[in-house]
Amino acid sequence: MSKKNQHVVPHSSGWAVRGAGNERVTSVHVTQREAIGAARETVIRQGSEMLIHGENGRIRERNTYGKDPYPPKG
């Protein structure tokens, strides 16, 4: 199984989950919350990172699941 980061992106039918570097989306959801839930399940299983984009397409949040190469101190 590849450890691709998962992006939650705007889609013409609502919101989509897309693996990093993929042209096709993995899944399409009506709400961003549903898309985040689906992406979270995948990244927890893979130990990768989830990047959540806003309606303008810019990354607004990122969450790492698994081993973080730069964990915060303290």
Secondary structure as GFF3:
##gff-version 3
##sequence-region A 1 74
A	DSSP	beta_strand	6	11	.	.	.	ID=ss1
A	DSSP	beta_strand	14	19	.	.	.	ID=ss2
A	DSSP	beta_strand	27	29	.	.	.	ID=ss3
A	DSSP	alpha_helix	32	46	.	.	.	ID=ss4
A	DSSP	beta_strand	49	53	.	.	.	ID=ss5
A	DSSP	beta_strand	59	64	.	.	.	ID=ss6
###
